[in-house]
Amino acid sequence: MARDEVRIQILVDADVARAIVVARQLSREAGLSTPRSTMIATAVSELARNILKYARRGSVTVRAIDRDGRRRVEILATDRGPGIADIETAMKEHFSSGGTLGLGLSGVERMMDEFDIESAPGEGTRVCAALWL
């Protein structure tokens, strides 16, 4: 039986790996092609790793949703970490506050059909991203 929603707590590296596997499986069950389900898995990887690196804990929810007569796979990544003071700067390609290549958030935005980020210093971050079938 196909699942429509899975929520994974992100607390340790193994949770990131589990989230990637579950995201790929759910997106394939929902009807995404292999390349597009790989995009979902890659986005989940980036978002879950950001949770661990910057917030230390949070969650990733992957769900298949029927909306407006169409089906999509949506990722919701949330944390209660330090938040992002300047989202516009954080979304620039090659910007990194953590010594990485700075392709994570901007890469997720490029891969997805829809992308939304909300964050406030001291309050955490919420990212919602989706691919339509």
DSSP file (Angstrom, degrees, kcal/mol; ACC not computed):
  #  RESIDUE AA STRUCTURE BP1 BP2  ACC     N-H-->O    O-->H-N    N-H-->O    O-->H-N    TCO  KAPPA ALPHA  PHI   PSI    X-CA   Y-CA   Z-CA
    1    1 A M              0   0    0      0, 0.0     2,-0.2     0, 0.0     0, 0.0   0.000 360.0 360.0 360.0 130.7    0.0    0.0    0.0
    2    2 A A        -     0   0    0     27,-0.1     2,-0.3     1,-0.0    24,-0.1  -0.490 360.0-134.5 -75.7 140.9    1.4    3.4   -1.0
    3    3 A R        -     0   0    0     -2,-0.2     3,-0.1     1,-0.1    -1,-0.0  -0.705   9.4-161.1 -91.9 147.6    1.9    6.0    1.7
    4    4 A D  S    S+     0   0    0     -2,-0.3    60,-2.9     1,-0.3     2,-0.3   0.625  75.6  21.3-100.0 -17.7    0.8    9.6    1.1
    5    5 A E  E     +A   63   0A   0     58,-0.3     2,-0.4     2,-0.0    -1,-0.3  -0.977  55.1 179.9-155.2 137.0    2.9   11.2    3.9
    6    6 A V  E     -A   62   0A   0     56,-2.5    56,-2.7    -2,-0.3     2,-0.5  -0.996   9.6-162.4-137.1 131.8    6.0   10.3    5.9
    7    7 A R  E     -A   61   0A   0     -2,-0.4     2,-0.5    54,-0.2    54,-0.2  -0.963   7.4-168.9-115.7 128.8    7.5   12.5    8.6
    8    8 A I  E     -A   60   0A   0     52,-3.0    52,-2.4    -2,-0.5     2,-0.3  -0.970  17.9-136.3-120.5 124.3   11.1   11.9    9.7
    9    9 A Q  E     -A   59   0A   0     -2,-0.5     2,-0.7    50,-0.2    50,-0.3  -0.609  18.1-144.7 -72.0 135.0   12.7   13.5   12.7
   10   10 A I  E     +A   58   0A   0     48,-3.1    48,-1.3    -2,-0.3     3,-0.1  -0.898  50.3 128.0-108.5 106.0   16.2   14.7   11.9
   11   11 A L        +     0   0    0     -2,-0.7     2,-0.3     1,-0.4    -1,-0.2   0.586  69.8  18.5-126.9 -28.7   18.5   14.2   14.9
   12   12 A V  S >> S-     0   0    0     -3,-0.2     3,-1.3     1,-0.0     4,-1.0  -0.900  85.5 -94.1-142.8 167.6   21.5   12.3   13.6
   13   13 A D  H >> S+     0   0    0     -2,-0.3     4,-1.8     1,-0.3     3,-0.6   0.847 120.2  61.3 -53.9 -38.4   23.2   11.4   10.3
   14   14 A A  H 3> S+     0   0    0      1,-0.2     4,-2.3     2,-0.2    -1,-0.3   0.822  98.3  58.0 -61.7 -30.0   21.3    8.2   10.0
   15   15 A D  H <> S+     0   0    0     -3,-1.3     4,-2.5     2,-0.2    -1,-0.2   0.860 103.1  53.0 -67.2 -35.0   18.1   10.1    9.9
   16   16 A V  H <X S+     0   0    0     -4,-1.0     4,-2.1    -3,-0.6    -2,-0.2   0.940 110.1  47.3 -63.2 -47.3   19.3   12.0    6.9
   17   17 A A  H  X S+     0   0    0     -4,-1.8     4,-2.0     1,-0.2    -2,-0.2   0.912 112.7  49.1 -61.0 -43.3   20.0    8.7    5.1
   18   18 A R  H  X S+     0   0    0     -4,-2.3     4,-2.7     1,-0.2     5,-0.2   0.906 109.1  52.8 -63.2 -41.9   16.6    7.3    6.1
   19   19 A A  H  X S+     0   0    0     -4,-2.5     4,-2.5     1,-0.2    -1,-0.2   0.889 108.1  51.2 -61.5 -39.9   14.8   10.5    4.9
   20   20 A I  H  X S+     0   0    0     -4,-2.1     4,-2.2     2,-0.2    -1,-0.2   0.938 112.6  44.9 -62.7 -47.9   16.5   10.2    1.5
   21   21 A V  H  X S+     0   0    0     -4,-2.0     4,-2.3     1,-0.2    -2,-0.2   0.929 115.5  46.8 -63.1 -46.8   15.5    6.6    1.0
   22   22 A V  H  X S+     0   0    0     -4,-2.7     4,-2.9     1,-0.2     5,-0.3   0.894 111.4  51.8 -64.2 -40.8   11.9    7.3    2.2
   23   23 A A  H  X S+     0   0    0     -4,-2.5     4,-2.3    -5,-0.2    -1,-0.2   0.917 110.8  47.5 -62.9 -43.8   11.6   10.4    0.0
   24   24 A R  H  X S+     0   0    0     -4,-2.2     4,-1.9    -5,-0.2    -2,-0.2   0.937 114.8  46.4 -62.8 -45.5   12.7    8.5   -3.1
   25   25 A Q  H  X S+     0   0    0     -4,-2.3     4,-2.5     1,-0.2    -2,-0.2   0.936 113.6  46.8 -64.6 -47.6   10.3    5.6   -2.4
   26   26 A L  H  X S+     0   0    0     -4,-2.9     4,-1.9     1,-0.2    -1,-0.2   0.905 111.9  51.0 -62.5 -41.2    7.3    7.7   -1.6
   27   27 A S  H  X>S+     0   0    0     -4,-2.3     5,-2.5    -5,-0.3     4,-0.6   0.863 110.9  48.1 -67.9 -34.2    7.9    9.9   -4.7
   28   28 A R  H ><5S+     0   0    0     -4,-1.9     3,-0.9    -5,-0.2    -1,-0.2   0.916 111.3  50.6 -68.4 -42.5    8.1    6.8   -7.0
   29   29 A E  H 3<5S+     0   0    0     -4,-2.5    -2,-0.2     1,-0.2    -1,-0.2   0.826 106.9  55.8 -62.8 -31.1    4.9    5.4   -5.4
   30   30 A A  H 3<5S-     0   0    0     -4,-1.9    -1,-0.2    -5,-0.2    -2,-0.2   0.658 127.2 -98.8 -76.5 -15.8    3.2    8.7   -6.1
   31   31 A G  T <<5S+     0   0    0     -3,-0.9    -3,-0.2    -4,-0.6    -2,-0.1   0.470  70.6 146.1 114.4   2.2    4.1    8.4   -9.8
   32   32 A L      < -     0   0    0     -5,-2.5    -1,-0.3     1,-0.1   101,-0.1  -0.433  52.0-110.4 -69.3 147.0    7.2   10.6  -10.2
   33   33 A S     >  -     0   0    0     -2,-0.1     4,-2.7     1,-0.1     5,-0.2  -0.236  33.4-101.3 -66.9 164.8    9.7    9.4  -12.8
   34   34 A T  H  > S+     0   0    0      1,-0.2     4,-1.9     2,-0.2     5,-0.2   0.925 122.6  49.0 -58.1 -46.9   13.0    8.1  -11.7
   35   35 A P  H  > S+     0   0    0      0, 0.0     4,-1.5     0, 0.0    -1,-0.2   0.911 114.7  45.1 -61.3 -39.3   14.9   11.3  -12.5
   36   36 A R  H  > S+     0   0    0      2,-0.2     4,-1.9     1,-0.2    -2,-0.2   0.850 110.8  52.4 -74.4 -32.5   12.3   13.4  -10.7
   37   37 A S  H  X S+     0   0    0     -4,-2.7     4,-2.3     2,-0.2    -1,-0.2   0.830 107.2  54.4 -69.8 -29.3   12.2   11.2   -7.7
   38   38 A T  H  X S+     0   0    0     -4,-1.9     4,-2.5    -5,-0.2    -2,-0.2   0.862 105.2  53.4 -67.4 -36.2   16.0   11.5   -7.6
   39   39 A M  H  X S+     0   0    0     -4,-1.5     4,-2.5     2,-0.2    -2,-0.2   0.910 108.7  49.0 -64.3 -41.3   15.5   15.3   -7.5
   40   40 A I  H  X S+     0   0    0     -4,-1.9     4,-2.6     2,-0.2    -2,-0.2   0.940 112.1  48.6 -61.2 -46.8   13.1   14.9   -4.5
   41   41 A A  H  X S+     0   0    0     -4,-2.3     4,-2.2     1,-0.2    -2,-0.2   0.889 111.8  49.4 -61.7 -39.5   15.7   12.7   -2.8
   42   42 A T  H  X S+     0   0    0     -4,-2.5     4,-2.4     2,-0.2    -1,-0.2   0.912 111.1  49.0 -66.4 -42.9   18.5   15.2   -3.5
   43   43 A A  H  X S+     0   0    0     -4,-2.5     4,-2.6     2,-0.2     5,-0.2   0.918 111.1  50.0 -63.0 -43.2   16.4   18.1   -2.2
   44   44 A V  H  X S+     0   0    0     -4,-2.6     4,-2.9     1,-0.2     5,-0.3   0.905 109.3  53.1 -61.1 -41.3   15.6   16.1    1.0
   45   45 A S  H  X S+     0   0    0     -4,-2.2     4,-2.3    -5,-0.2    -2,-0.2   0.941 111.6  44.5 -58.7 -49.0   19.3   15.4    1.4
   46   46 A E  H  X S+     0   0    0     -4,-2.4     4,-2.0     2,-0.2    -2,-0.2   0.927 116.8  44.8 -62.4 -46.8   20.2   19.1    1.2
   47   47 A L  H  X S+     0   0    0     -4,-2.6     4,-2.0     2,-0.2    -2,-0.2   0.903 114.3  47.9 -68.3 -41.5   17.5   20.2    3.5
   48   48 A A  H  X S+     0   0    0     -4,-2.9     4,-2.2    -5,-0.2    -1,-0.2   0.891 111.2  51.2 -67.1 -38.9   18.0   17.5    6.1
   49   49 A R  H  X S+     0   0    0     -4,-2.3     4,-2.8    -5,-0.3    -1,-0.2   0.889 108.4  52.5 -65.4 -37.7   21.8   18.1    6.1
   50   50 A N  H  X>S+     0   0    0     -4,-2.0     4,-2.8     2,-0.2     5,-0.7   0.909 106.7  53.6 -62.2 -41.3   21.1   21.8    6.7
   51   51 A I  I  X>S+     0   0    0     -4,-2.0     5,-1.9     1,-0.2     4,-1.9   0.955 113.0  42.8 -57.2 -50.4   18.9   21.0    9.6
   52   52 A L  I  <5S+     0   0    0     -4,-2.2    -2,-0.2     3,-0.2    -1,-0.2   0.921 117.9  45.6 -62.1 -44.4   21.6   18.9   11.2
   53   53 A K  I  <5S+     0   0    0     -4,-2.8    -2,-0.2    -5,-0.2    -1,-0.2   0.911 128.8  19.4 -68.3 -43.9   24.4   21.4   10.5
   54   54 A Y  I  <5S+     0   0    0     -4,-2.8    -3,-0.2    -5,-0.2    -2,-0.2   0.805 138.4  22.9-101.6 -33.3   22.6   24.6   11.5
   55   55 A A  I  <<S-     0   0    0     -4,-1.9    -3,-0.2    -5,-0.7    -4,-0.1   0.639  81.8-143.0-110.1 -19.4   19.8   23.7   13.8
   56   56 A R  S   <S+     0   0    0     -5,-1.9     2,-0.3    -6,-0.3    -4,-0.2   0.155  78.1  34.8  74.0 -18.4   20.9   20.3   15.1
   57   57 A R        +     0   0    0     -6,-0.4    23,-0.6     2,-0.0     2,-0.3  -0.981  65.8 111.1-160.9 152.3   17.3   19.0   15.0
   58   58 A G  E     -AB  10  79A   0    -48,-1.3   -48,-3.1    -2,-0.3     2,-0.3  -0.950  48.5 -93.0 173.3-157.2   14.1   19.3   13.0
   59   59 A S  E     -AB   9  78A   0     19,-2.4    19,-2.4    -2,-0.3     2,-0.4  -0.989  11.3-150.8-148.0 156.8   11.9   17.3   10.7
   60   60 A V  E     -AB   8  77A   0    -52,-2.4   -52,-3.0    -2,-0.3     2,-0.5  -0.998  13.9-168.2-127.1 126.6   11.4   16.5    7.1
   61   61 A T  E     -AB   7  76A   0     15,-2.8    15,-2.8    -2,-0.4     2,-0.5  -0.963   0.7-169.6-115.0 132.0    7.9   15.6    5.8
   62   62 A V  E     +AB   6  75A   0    -56,-2.7   -56,-2.5    -2,-0.5     2,-0.3  -0.984  16.4 169.5-119.5 129.5    7.4   14.2    2.3
   63   63 A R  E     -AB   5  74A   0     11,-2.4    11,-3.1    -2,-0.5     2,-0.5  -0.995  34.3-134.3-144.7 148.4    3.9   13.9    1.1
   64   64 A A  E     - B   0  73A   0    -60,-2.9     2,-0.4    -2,-0.3     9,-0.2  -0.889  34.2-175.0 -98.3 127.6    1.9   13.2   -2.1
   65   65 A I  E     - B   0  72A   0      7,-2.9     7,-2.5    -2,-0.5     2,-0.6  -0.972  24.9-144.3-130.7 136.6   -0.9   15.7   -2.5
   66   66 A D  E     + B   0  71A   0     -2,-0.4     2,-0.4     5,-0.2     5,-0.3  -0.901  33.8 165.9 -95.6 122.2   -3.7   16.0   -5.0
   67   67 A R  E >   - B   0  70A   0      3,-3.5     3,-1.9    -2,-0.6    -2,-0.1  -0.993  60.9  -7.2-142.6 131.3   -4.3   19.7   -5.7
   68   68 A D  T 3  S-     0   0    0     -2,-0.4     3,-0.1     1,-0.3    -1,-0.1   0.848 128.8 -55.1  54.9  37.5   -6.3   21.4   -8.4
   69   69 A G  T 3  S+     0   0    0      1,-0.3     2,-0.3    -3,-0.0    -1,-0.3   0.577 122.4  97.6  75.0   9.0   -6.8   18.1  -10.2
   70   70 A R  E <   -B   67   0A   0     -3,-1.9    -3,-3.5     2,-0.0     2,-0.4  -0.871  67.1-129.4-126.1 160.5   -3.1   17.5  -10.3
   71   71 A R  E     +B   66   0A   0     -2,-0.3    62,-2.9    -5,-0.3     2,-0.3  -0.875  27.6 172.1-111.9 142.6   -0.7   15.4   -8.1
   72   72 A R  E     -BC  65 132A   0     -7,-2.5    -7,-2.9    -2,-0.4     2,-0.5  -0.967  30.3-129.2-143.3 160.4    2.5   16.7   -6.6
   73   73 A V  E     -BC  64 131A   0     58,-2.7    58,-2.3    -2,-0.3     2,-0.4  -0.967  31.2-165.4-111.4 126.5    5.2   15.5   -4.2
   74   74 A E  E     -BC  63 130A   0    -11,-3.1   -11,-2.4    -2,-0.5     2,-0.4  -0.883  12.0-156.4-118.3 142.0    5.9   18.1   -1.5
   75   75 A I  E     -BC  62 129A   0     54,-3.4    54,-2.4    -2,-0.4     2,-0.5  -0.967   7.1-172.3-114.8 131.4    8.8   18.4    1.0
   76   76 A L  E     -BC  61 128A   0    -15,-2.8   -15,-2.8    -2,-0.4     2,-0.5  -0.970   4.6-176.8-124.3 114.7    8.4   20.4    4.2
   77   77 A A  E     +BC  60 127A   0     50,-2.8    50,-2.8    -2,-0.5     2,-0.4  -0.951   9.9 173.6-113.1 125.1   11.6   20.9    6.2
   78   78 A T  E     +BC  59 126A   0    -19,-2.4   -19,-2.4    -2,-0.5     2,-0.3  -0.967   7.8 164.3-133.9 148.2   11.3   22.6    9.5
   79   79 A D  E     -BC  58 125A   0     46,-2.0    46,-0.8    -2,-0.4   -21,-0.2  -0.966  36.6-137.1-150.8 166.6   13.5   23.4   12.4
   80   80 A R        +     0   0    0    -23,-0.6    44,-0.2    -2,-0.3   -22,-0.1  -0.195  64.1 127.1-115.9  37.1   13.7   25.7   15.5
   81   81 A G  S    S-     0   0    0    -24,-0.1    43,-0.3    44,-0.1   -26,-0.2   0.236  81.1 -62.7 -80.2-156.8   17.3   26.6   15.0
   82   82 A P  S    S-     0   0    0      0, 0.0    40,-2.7     0, 0.0    41,-0.3   0.636  72.7-141.7 -70.8 -14.0   19.1   30.0   14.7
   83   83 A G        -     0   0    0     38,-0.3     2,-0.5    39,-0.2    42,-0.2  -0.058  22.4 -75.7  76.5 175.4   17.2   31.0   11.6
   84   84 A I        -     0   0    0     40,-0.4     3,-0.3     1,-0.1    35,-0.1  -0.963  31.2-163.2-117.2 119.0   18.5   32.9    8.6
   85   85 A A  S    S+     0   0    0     -2,-0.5     2,-0.4     1,-0.3    -1,-0.1   0.877  86.2  27.2 -69.9 -38.5   19.0   36.6    9.0
   86   86 A D     >  +     0   0    0      1,-0.1     4,-2.4    34,-0.1    -1,-0.3  -0.817  63.1 177.6-131.3  91.1   19.2   37.5    5.3
   87   87 A I  H  > S+     0   0    0     -2,-0.4     4,-1.9    -3,-0.3     5,-0.2   0.885  81.1  58.5 -62.5 -40.2   17.3   35.0    3.1
   88   88 A E  H  4 S+     0   0    0      1,-0.2     4,-0.3     2,-0.2    -1,-0.2   0.918 111.3  41.2 -57.7 -44.9   18.0   36.9   -0.1
   89   89 A T  H >4 S+     0   0    0      1,-0.2     3,-1.5     2,-0.2    -1,-0.2   0.909 111.8  55.7 -68.3 -42.6   21.8   36.6    0.5
   90   90 A A  H 3< S+     0   0    0     -4,-2.4    16,-0.3     1,-0.3    -1,-0.2   0.788 104.2  55.6 -61.6 -27.5   21.4   32.9    1.7
   91   91 A M  T 3< S+     0   0    0     -4,-1.9    -1,-0.3    -5,-0.2     2,-0.2   0.542  82.9 108.7 -84.2  -7.1   19.7   32.1   -1.6
   92   92 A K  S X  S-     0   0    0     -3,-1.5     3,-1.9    -4,-0.3    14,-0.2  -0.493  82.0-103.3 -71.7 138.0   22.5   33.3   -3.7
   93   93 A E  T 3  S+     0   0    0      1,-0.3    10,-0.2    -2,-0.2     3,-0.1  -0.362 104.5  14.9 -60.5 137.1   24.5   30.7   -5.5
   94   94 A H  T 3  S+     0   0    0      8,-2.2     2,-0.5     1,-0.3    -1,-0.3   0.472  90.8 130.8  74.2   5.9   27.9   30.0   -3.8
   95   95 A F    <   +     0   0    0     -3,-1.9     2,-0.4     7,-0.7    -1,-0.3  -0.769  29.4 168.7 -85.1 133.1   26.9   31.9   -0.6
   96   96 A S        -     0   0    0     -2,-0.5     3,-0.2    -3,-0.1    -6,-0.0  -0.979  32.2-174.7-145.7 131.9   27.7   29.8    2.5
   97   97 A S  S    S+     0   0    0     -2,-0.4    -1,-0.1     1,-0.1    -7,-0.0   0.431  91.4  53.6 -96.4  -1.6   27.8   30.7    6.1
   98   98 A G  S    S-     0   0    0      2,-0.0    -1,-0.1     0, 0.0     3,-0.1   0.192 116.5-100.1-120.7  17.1   29.1   27.3    6.9
   99   99 A G  S    S+     0   0    0      1,-0.2     2,-0.1    -3,-0.2    -2,-0.0   0.729  82.2 122.1  76.2  21.5   32.2   26.8    4.7
  100  100 A T  S    S-     0   0    0      1,-0.0    -1,-0.2    -5,-0.0    -2,-0.0  -0.377  82.2 -88.1-103.8-173.0   30.5   24.7    2.0
  101  101 A L        -     0   0    0     -2,-0.1    -5,-0.1    -3,-0.1    -7,-0.1   0.673  53.8-128.4 -71.4 -16.4   30.1   25.3   -1.7
  102  102 A G  S    S+     0   0    0     -8,-0.1    -8,-2.2    -9,-0.1    -7,-0.7   0.864  75.2 116.0  73.2  35.9   26.9   27.2   -1.1
  103  103 A L     >  +     0   0    0    -10,-0.2     4,-1.7    -9,-0.2     5,-0.2   0.433  45.9  91.7-111.6  -2.1   24.7   25.3   -3.6
  104  104 A G  H  > S+     0   0    0      2,-0.2     4,-2.4     3,-0.2     5,-0.2   0.981  93.8  25.6 -62.0 -71.7   22.2   23.7   -1.1
  105  105 A L  H  > S+     0   0    0      1,-0.2     4,-2.4     2,-0.2     5,-0.2   0.914 126.7  47.3 -64.9 -43.5   19.3   26.1   -0.9
  106  106 A S  H  > S+     0   0    0    -16,-0.3     4,-2.0     1,-0.2    -1,-0.2   0.868 112.6  51.4 -66.5 -33.6   19.7   27.7   -4.3
  107  107 A G  H  X S+     0   0    0     -4,-1.7     4,-2.0     2,-0.2    -2,-0.2   0.906 109.0  49.6 -67.1 -42.5   20.1   24.2   -5.8
  108  108 A V  H  X S+     0   0    0     -4,-2.4     4,-1.7    -5,-0.2    -2,-0.2   0.931 110.4  51.0 -61.6 -45.1   16.9   23.0   -4.2
  109  109 A E  H  < S+     0   0    0     -4,-2.4    -1,-0.2     1,-0.2    -2,-0.2   0.908 110.2  49.6 -59.5 -42.2   15.1   26.0   -5.5
  110  110 A R  H  < S+     0   0    0     -4,-2.0    -1,-0.2     1,-0.2    -2,-0.2   0.866 111.9  48.3 -64.9 -36.9   16.4   25.3   -9.1
  111  111 A M  H  < S+     0   0    0     -4,-2.0    -1,-0.2    -5,-0.1    -2,-0.2   0.788 101.5  75.6 -74.8 -28.5   15.4   21.7   -9.0
  112  112 A M  S  < S-     0   0    0     -4,-1.7    19,-0.2    -5,-0.2     3,-0.1  -0.475  70.1-140.5 -92.9 154.6   11.8   22.2   -7.7
  113  113 A D  S    S+     0   0    0     17,-1.8     2,-0.3     1,-0.2    18,-0.2   0.810  96.8  24.1 -75.4 -32.3    8.7   23.4   -9.5
  114  114 A E  E     +D  130   0A   0     16,-1.9    16,-2.0     2,-0.0     2,-0.3  -0.986  68.9 175.1-134.3 145.0    7.8   25.3   -6.3
  115  115 A F  E     +D  129   0A   0     -2,-0.3     2,-0.4    14,-0.2    14,-0.2  -0.966   2.4 171.1-152.3 131.3   10.0   26.6   -3.5
  116  116 A D  E     -D  128   0A   0     12,-2.5    12,-2.8    -2,-0.3     2,-0.4  -0.995   7.2-171.8-142.5 136.6    9.2   28.8   -0.5
  117  117 A I  E     -D  127   0A   0     -2,-0.4     2,-0.4    10,-0.2    10,-0.2  -0.993   4.3-178.7-131.5 136.5   11.3   29.6    2.5
  118  118 A E  E     +D  126   0A   0      8,-2.6     8,-2.9    -2,-0.4     2,-0.3  -0.998  16.8 154.4-129.9 134.9   10.4   31.4    5.7
  119  119 A S  E     -D  125   0A   0     -2,-0.4     6,-0.2     6,-0.2   -32,-0.1  -0.988  18.8-173.9-159.1 150.6   13.0   32.1    8.4
  120  120 A A  E >>  -D  124   0A   0      4,-1.7     3,-2.5    -2,-0.3     4,-1.1  -0.985  41.5 -94.6-147.0 138.0   13.6   34.5   11.3
  121  121 A P  T 34 S+     0   0    0      0, 0.0   -38,-0.3     0, 0.0   -37,-0.1  -0.262 111.1   7.3 -53.2 129.9   16.6   34.9   13.5
  122  122 A G  T 34 S+     0   0    0    -40,-2.7   -39,-0.2     1,-0.1    -3,-0.0   0.386 120.4  74.8  80.1  -3.6   16.1   32.9   16.7
  123  123 A E  T <4 S-     0   0    0     -3,-2.5     2,-0.2     1,-0.3   -40,-0.1   0.585  92.9-120.5-116.9 -14.6   12.9   31.3   15.5
  124  124 A G  E  <  - D   0 120A   0     -4,-1.1    -4,-1.7   -43,-0.3   -40,-0.4  -0.533  25.5 -78.3 105.8-173.3   14.0   28.7   12.9
  125  125 A T  E     -CD  79 119A   0    -46,-0.8   -46,-2.0    -6,-0.2     2,-0.4  -0.974  24.0-165.4-137.1 145.4   13.4   27.9    9.3
  126  126 A R  E     -CD  78 118A   0     -8,-2.9    -8,-2.6    -2,-0.3     2,-0.4  -0.991   9.2-176.2-132.3 123.1   10.6   26.4    7.2
  127  127 A V  E     -CD  77 117A   0    -50,-2.8   -50,-2.8    -2,-0.4     2,-0.5  -0.982   3.0-174.0-121.2 130.3   11.2   25.3    3.6
  128  128 A C  E     +CD  76 116A   0    -12,-2.8   -12,-2.5    -2,-0.4     2,-0.3  -0.993  12.6 167.1-122.3 126.8    8.4   24.0    1.4
  129  129 A A  E     -CD  75 115A   0    -54,-2.4   -54,-3.4    -2,-0.5     2,-0.3  -0.981   7.6-176.8-138.7 149.1    9.4   22.6   -2.0
  130  130 A A  E     -CD  74 114A   0    -16,-2.0   -16,-1.9    -2,-0.3   -17,-1.8  -0.995  19.9-154.1-149.9 152.4    7.4   20.6   -4.5
  131  131 A L  E     -C   73   0A   0    -58,-2.3   -58,-2.7    -2,-0.3     2,-0.3  -0.992  22.8-138.4-121.8 134.6    7.5   18.8   -7.9
  132  132 A W  E      C   72   0A   0     -2,-0.4   -60,-0.3   -60,-0.2    -2,-0.0  -0.643 360.0 360.0 -87.4 148.9    4.3   18.3   -9.9
  133  133 A L              0   0    0    -62,-2.9   -61,-0.1    -2,-0.3    -1,-0.1   0.462 360.0 360.0 -74.3 360.0    3.7   15.0  -11.7
